[in-house]
């Protein structure tokens, strides 16, 4: 079964030692967003949107091969465009909802 084509994407599933690994590559935007606590929200003609409603943050990018994403504060609408390489260096995203007027 591991050699059959995936009808949805047209690719062959990668099964190694009986394990199907669905995790995204560590070098990509999706891995970094998951690491920072964001989850998939929706996909439309403009790309994908990932969110963390508790902290009030969104991330948008064109597709899974994108090299940059726009991270935005849901409340203030302030945003920054950041590369996947820069995103890998981020350990925390502060927003109005997460930290308010604090420093």
DAFEN-V219313 format. One record per residue. N is the residue number from 0. PSI is psi in whole degrees, 0 to 359 (NA if undefined). Layout:
n = (N N)
psi = (PSI PSI)
This chain:
n = (0 1 2 3 4 5 6 7 8 9 10 11 12 13 14 15 16 17 18 19 20 21 22 23 24 25 26 27 28 29 30 31 32 33 34 35 36 37 38 39 40 41 42 43 44 45 46 47 48 49 50 51 52 53 54 55 56 57 58 59 60 61 62 63 64 65 66 67 68 69 70 71 72 73 74 75 76 77 78 79 80 81 82 83 84 85 86 87 88 89 90 91 92 93 94 95 96 97 98 99 100 101 102)
psi = (331 345 357 147 145 115 336 313 347 13 165 133 142 101 119 123 36 8 127 111 111 6 144 158 141 336 355 167 315 315 313 321 318 318 326 3 7 154 157 134 304 167 137 193 336 348 209 149 130 147 161 97 328 316 350 46 142 154 133 144 159 316 176 344 4 148 357 158 157 120 131 149 124 328 315 341 11 144 161 140 132 143 163 323 315 319 328 338 346 133 344 144 117 136 172 318 325 327 356 222 3 160 NA)
